Amino acid sequence: MKYGILVAFYEKIEATTKRLEMTDLLVQLFRQVPPEEIREVVYLTEGRIAPDYAGVELGLAEKLVIRVLAQVTGLGDKPIEALWKEKGDLGLVAETAIQERQQAAITAGEALSVRKVFDNLGAIAEAAGEGSQQAKIDRLVELLRDAQPGEAKYIVRTVVGKMRLGVADMTIVDALAAAFATKAEKDAVERAYNVSSDLGDVARVLASKGIGGLGDVKLQVGRPILSMLCERVPTLQETFERLGRCAFEYKYDGLRMQVHLTRKGVQIFSRRLENITSQFPEIVEAVRGAFLAKDGIIEGEGVPVDPNTGDFLPFQEVSHRRGRKFGVEAMAAELPVTLFLFDCLLLDGEDLTMRTYEERRQILKDVVRENERVKFAEVLVTDNEAEAERFFECAIQQGCEGLVAKALDSVYEAGARGYKWVKLKRDYQAAMTDTVDLVVVGGFAGRGKRAGTWGALLCAAYDKAADTFKTACKLGTGFSDELLFSFPQKFGPYALEHRHPRVDSELEADAWFAPNVVLEVLGSEITLSPVHTAAMGAIREGSGLAIRFPRFTGRWRDDKKAEDATTVDELLDMYRRQLKAVKE
Ligand code: AMP
């Protein structure tokens, strides 16, 4: 097929702002394309030469393209640069420059074919290493030498990564369905896309084998599947109304990771289907050790975890790994990510997406052996609201966003946002504006960089009525290295064999200290917590109060005795004021 035919459609598509018109044009185009070329046409129409997940980058530098245009048209660098300043779009520059060349009676060679354009673009993307720059230039020169003005426009836009026809994936799905299937069969087209993330491949199968061939488009290791998403519901009550007895999982606040494993290697894809493997070497290594089968696709949420407190940290803490070529290993060693797994979609060639949640979760358990970096997402299956409520509190206290509830009999609906999975987040997020002064009553042995000292401190508020100290947080943030390594000296004199009799704690610390040292802490808010003992039962049976995301402000309150610390009553007061502020 001639590339010029494609370009004529692109001109029309570009001229319309109506999605329906755009779809109609695509339908006409797809019906006209020979089946053996439709895969290429679909990619080209989206401005690429491979499915998104393959990460094939054309992205030629604009300067380089200017050089090529200067060479091909004989106009020289300066006039081309001037044109670029004027038009701001290198595609339009190419169109104008080639037009001028034609007026100068330098005729183009043979008409360009889709195959030739696609192959040359492929060679441009693939060229690497020494001499690659020249190879890219040569291939682009070949194309532009033979291009008509309109063709040059789209070729240049494609190589600089700015095709921007505005054709979205779903528009192509609609057009493919309209061109090759009946209305009733559209879902099958969509599902094929959702499990393969490869519209070119779906088009190829549809055009060559018809709708019946779509059964061949299967979930495959190495090819990401669109994620199943969830709707939000406001209350637990509504959750039970919709799902009945169901599975509640912690809703980790990190990055969704779809991990593809074979004996040869591991690939990690994000929810947007980007290949993010190189950013997470610790996960690659950990899943290799944890996964017991031959090949498969497992899914979970990656969260940076403070190695000392076990606290979850905001994902921004590791987002600077993105785009890095070097130094990622060191970053991963310093602040590693832990993967909390919640699904298994493919195992040893078998597609599990039509199995129920319960079955998939069981299979996941059978094929993964937990290790330090790979864990199962916390889960509770219940129909009891009070139990679910407590589980929700635990999730929040540990730094999660809330819960995801999943219907026990639900299949994995790739790409769908529905009510088989629902998310429960808090409808408020209070802010803690005041600091508190807490007493250090215990320590947790440091790990990694903090080995040899206390990596986190167990801190308590003072309960005046009972004359005891009740825990309110595990504190591991806000300490410099120097400070951390002064802990043995600072707390050594107060170290005890056992928990101090006046300390009330449900957490087992690695070391106990007599309540003496007071320090100032600021958190993000005060939350209910089933593991901390401050104000236990005062707001809710079985729950105490805790500081969420606590941080040492840098101020030691040496002026305060342990009994001068913030009291449990004060914490309660702060919690109530916080609630009131939220409601107002
Ligand atoms: P949202 O982005 O608010 O629509 O929530 C959906 C996201 O929550 C998913 O894409 C996951 O990245 C994340 N998530 C965290 N924990 C879970 C879980 N246990 N099950 C499913 N998704 C989860």
Boltz pocket constraint, residues with backbone or C-beta under 6 A from the ligand:
constraints:
  - pocket:
      binder: B
      contacts: [[A, 227], [A, 228], [A, 229], [A, 230], [A, 249], [A, 250], [A, 251], [A, 252], [A, 253], [A, 254], [A, 255], [A, 256], [A, 271], [A, 300], [A, 301], [A, 342], [A, 377], [A, 404], [A, 423]]
      max_distance: 6.0
